[in-house]
């Protein structure tokens, strides 16, 4: 025989786990200090400038 389960409890348990997954993702995105965000923005800008400086122009051919 199978075990009897309460569907309401299962639904609520599933909702709790989904909320926890969302909370983990939000912590990763929003869990940075202002200085960390600024540093990350500066590094990405510097990397973009570095790549743009090394691109070849189509006129060089």
C-alpha positions in Angstrom: 0.0 0.0 0.0 1.0 3.6 -0.5 1.5 6.2 2.1 -1.3 8.7 2.5 -0.1 12.3 2.0 -1.8 15.7 2.6 -1.7 17.6 -0.7 -2.0 21.0 1.1 1.1 20.3 3.1 3.0 19.1 0.1 2.0 22.2 -1.9 3.1 24.5 1.0 6.4 22.6 1.3 7.0 23.0 -2.4 6.3 26.7 -2.2 8.7 27.1 0.7 11.5 25.4 -1.2 10.8 27.6 -4.3 10.9 30.7 -2.1 14.2 29.6 -0.6 15.7 29.1 -4.1 14.6 32.6 -5.1 16.1 34.0 -1.9 19.4 32.4 -2.6 19.4 34.0 -6.1 18.4 37.4 -4.7 21.2 37.2 -2.1 23.7 36.7 -4.9 22.4 39.6 -6.9 21.6 42.1 -4.2 24.0 41.0 -1.5 26.9 43.2 -2.6 28.1 46.3 -0.8 28.2 49.6 -2.7 32.0 49.4 -3.0 31.9 45.9 -4.4 29.3 47.0 -7.0 31.5 50.0 -7.9 34.6 47.8 -8.2 32.8 45.3 -10.4 31.5 48.1 -12.6 35.0 49.6 -12.9 36.6 46.3 -13.8 34.0 45.5 -16.5 34.4 49.0 -18.0 38.2 48.6 -18.0 38.0 45.2 -19.7 35.6 46.6 -22.3 38.0 49.5 -23.1 40.9 47.1 -23.3 39.0 44.9 -25.8 37.9 47.9 -27.8 41.4 49.2 -28.0 42.6 45.9 -29.6 39.9 45.6 -32.2 40.9 45.8 -35.9 39.4 48.4 -38.1 37.8 47.2 -41.3 39.7 50.0 -43.2 43.1 48.3 -42.4 42.5 45.6 -45.0 
